[in-house]
Amino acid sequence: MWILGQLVTSFISTAAFGIIFQAPKPSLIKCGLVGMCGWLIYISLVGYGLDAVPATVVAAVFVAVTSQVFAKIYKTPIIIFSVAGIIPLVPGGMAYDAMRNFVENDYNTAITLAAKAFMISGSIAIGLVFSEVINQVIRRSQLRTKVK
């Protein structure tokens, strides 16, 4: 039952951010699915004992690859799916807790949380960039094959 709640809330948050981002209406469900699947991968990996940072990299790569596939299939810009789909992975709550601990003068906890939030944010960027690099390598190899 817990996993169902996670899936529903991640779908809704992703689709709602798609609305805020002014994504086309037909793509909102697809945006929700991308974010929901990315979040499912993240919570599954964390549930199996993997640290949040590598789990976020794997989930971000999945979101980016799925966004590229959906963009090709539905002839829509990649950014519509990738920006909305990455939203559940953003460590906003952790950043809030870090700032709250700074205000409460609990600097050790605040620095720990801020560093973790920073690493997770960086792993999102790494996952998105890694996926794009892989996509470019595949495209170039396909172009070389067609030329020969």
C-alpha positions in Angstrom: 0.0 0.0 0.0 2.9 2.3 0.8 4.3 1.9 -2.7 1.0 2.7 -4.3 0.9 6.0 -2.4 4.4 6.8 -3.6 3.5 6.1 -7.2 0.3 8.2 -7.1 1.9 11.2 -5.4 5.0 11.1 -7.7 2.7 10.9 -10.8 0.5 13.8 -9.6 3.5 16.0 -8.6 5.2 15.4 -12.0 2.0 16.0 -14.0 1.3 19.1 -11.9 4.8 20.5 -12.6 4.1 19.8 -16.3 1.1 22.0 -16.0 3.2 24.8 -14.3 5.8 24.3 -17.0 3.0 24.7 -19.6 3.6 21.3 -21.2 1.1 20.4 -23.9 -2.0 18.8 -22.4 -1.6 15.5 -24.3 1.9 15.1 -22.8 0.9 15.6 -19.2 0.1 11.9 -18.6 3.4 10.9 -20.3 5.3 13.4 -18.1 3.6 11.9 -15.0 4.6 8.4 -16.1 8.2 9.4 -16.6 8.4 10.9 -13.2 6.6 8.1 -11.5 8.8 5.4 -13.1 12.0 7.4 -12.2 10.7 7.7 -8.6 9.9 4.0 -8.5 13.4 3.2 -9.5 14.8 5.5 -6.9 12.8 4.2 -4.0 13.4 0.6 -5.1 17.2 1.1 -5.2 17.2 2.9 -1.8 14.9 0.2 -0.4 17.4 -2.4 -1.4 20.2 -0.6 0.5 21.8 1.5 -2.3 22.8 5.0 -1.2 20.6 7.9 -2.3 23.3 9.4 -4.6 23.9 6.5 -6.9 20.2 5.6 -6.8 19.5 9.2 -8.0 22.0 8.8 -10.8 20.4 5.6 -12.1 16.9 7.2 -11.8 18.0 10.3 -13.6 19.5 8.3 -16.4 16.3 6.4 -16.7 14.2 9.6 -16.8 16.5 11.1 -19.4 16.5 8.0 -21.6 12.7 7.7 -21.4 12.4 11.4 -22.1 14.5 11.0 -25.3 12.4 8.0 -26.4 9.1 9.8 -25.7 10.3 12.9 -27.5 11.1 10.9 -30.6 7.8 8.9 -30.5 5.5 11.9 -29.8 7.6 14.5 -31.7 7.9 16.8 -28.6 10.9 18.5 -27.2 12.9 16.4 -24.7 12.9 19.1 -22.1 9.1 18.7 -21.6 9.5 15.2 -20.3 12.9 15.5 -18.6 12.3 18.6 -16.6 8.9 17.4 -15.3 10.1 13.8 -14.8 13.1 14.8 -12.7 11.0 16.8 -10.2 10.3 13.8 -7.8 14.1 13.3 -7.4 14.9 16.9 -6.4 15.9 16.9 -2.7 13.8 19.9 -1.7 12.8 18.5 1.6 16.4 17.8 2.5 17.5 21.3 1.5 14.6 22.7 3.7 15.7 20.6 6.7 19.3 21.7 6.2 18.3 25.4 6.2 16.0 24.8 9.2 18.9 23.3 11.1 21.1 26.3 10.2 18.5 28.6 11.7 18.3 26.4 14.8 22.1 26.6 15.2 22.5 22.8 14.7 25.4 23.3 12.3 26.6 19.7 12.2 23.3 18.3 11.1 22.8 21.3 8.8 26.1 20.7 7.0 25.5 17.0 6.7 22.1 17.5 5.2 23.3 20.4 2.9 26.1 18.2 1.6 23.8 15.3 0.9 21.3 17.6 -0.9 24.2 19.0 -2.9 25.4 15.6 -3.9 21.9 14.4 -4.9 21.5 17.6 -7.0 24.8 16.9 -8.7 23.9 13.3 -9.3 20.7 14.5 -11.1 22.8 16.6 -13.4 25.3 13.8 -13.9 22.5 11.4 -14.8 21.0 13.7 -17.3 24.3 14.6 -18.9 25.4 11.0 -19.0 22.3 10.0 -20.8 22.7 12.7 -23.4 26.3 11.7 -24.0 25.3 8.1 -24.6 22.5 9.3 -26.9 25.0 11.4 -28.9 27.5 8.5 -29.2 24.7 6.2 -30.5 23.5 8.8 -33.0 27.0 9.4 -34.3 27.7 5.7 -34.7 24.5 5.3 -36.6 25.4 8.2 -38.9 28.8 6.6 -39.6 27.1 3.3 -40.4 24.7 5.0 -42.8 27.5 6.8 -44.6 29.6 3.7 -45.2 
